[in-house]
Amino acid sequence: MPIDRLKLAQFGNLELLAKQVVEGFITGLHKSPFHGFSVEFAEHRLYNNGESTRHIDWKLYGRTERMYTKKYEEETNLRCYFVIDSSSSMYFKYDEVSKFEFSVYSVASLMELLRRQRDAVGLSFFNEKVEFVSESKSSQSHHRRLYAELEKGLKAYNPKEKNETTTADSLHEIAELIHKRSLVVIFTDLLDDPNRVNEVIESLQHLKHNKHEVVLFQVLNNAVEKDLGLENRPYELIDMESGEKMKLNPNEIREAYEKRIKSYFEEIRLKCVNLSIDFVEVNIADGIEPVLQQYLIKRQKLH
C-alpha cells in the first residue's frame, strides 16, 4: 500500500536537531565530535612547525609571543536511525489507525523533515528478529528505497503470519549494526514479556553505551490497551502474537489490569529517564501531526 503524502505531518519551520554530539559528514546543523576550521571557535593549541599559518591567533601571539592556532568545532549533519516494531501486536486496530500505521506515517513525516535538512537516515524493522536494516544515507535514491520498505508493512493484520516480540534481542543486534554515532528513534508498543523488562532496558543501555542518542516512542491505543475501555459485556480476547484466547468481562478485571500494566510501563519509563533516554508516551488517538509537532517544539526548547 503506497504512503499517502497528504497524511504526512507538516512541521513548518521546526527542525529535528541532535541534543548530543553526533557523527556526520556534511556541514550542517548539528554539533560534531570532530574538529575542523569553520563555524564556532572551540579552543587554542600550540602551533606546530610546517602547519599552515592561516589559523594562527596573532592577537594572542602579540600578548604571549607564542604561536597558537585556533581550533574550531564544526557543525555536521545528523545521522538519524529509525527503528520500528513490526510485531503482530503493532497491527492492533481499534479505531481508524493501527499502531504500526501510526509509526510508519510518523517515520515518513520525520524522514521528509530530515531530507529537507540534508540529514542521513537509516531504517530497521524488528519483531521476533531484525527483519530489515539499512545504512544511513541522505541521497534521494536512498529515501525512495526506505519509502518502499515502509510501504511494504502497510498491510492488514494476518493471523496466519503471527510475529511475536523480542525487543531486547533485536535492539542488541541493532546496536551492533549501527556503527556511527547517531540519533536512534524507536517506535514500539513495548508489549513484550514483562519478565524480560530488565533485558529490554539493558538493550537500550547498549545503544547508549555505543554513544547513540536514544528517543523511545511508546505507541498505544490508550483507551483500550491501557484503560481497557470496553463495554460491560463478555468478550473473547485473542493474543495477536501467540493466538491464545481468553473469555472475560472487562469490568471484572479492569482495576487489576490497569494497575499492573501502568506499573509495568512506569518501570520502563523511570529506567529510561535514569539512562537519559527520551521516553515519549503516545496515544495514537491524538493523531500523528499533533503528537510530532508537540514533541519537536518541546525538543527545540530544550536544545
ABEGO torsion letter per residue (X at the ends): XBBBAAABBBAEABBBBBABBBBBABBBABBBABBBBBGBBABBBBBBBGBBAAABBAAAAAAAGBBBBBBBBBBBBBBBBBBBBABAAAABBABABBAAAAAAAAAAAAAAAAAAAGBBBBBBBBBABBABBBBBBABAAAAAAAAAAAAAABBBBBAABBBBBBAAAAAAAAAAABABBBBBBBBBAGBBBAAAAAAAAAAAAAAAAAGBBBBBBBBBBAAAAAAGBBBBBBBBBBBAAAGBBBBBBAAAAAAAAAAAAAAAAAAAAAAAAAAGBBBBBBBAAAEAAAAAAAAAAAAAAAX
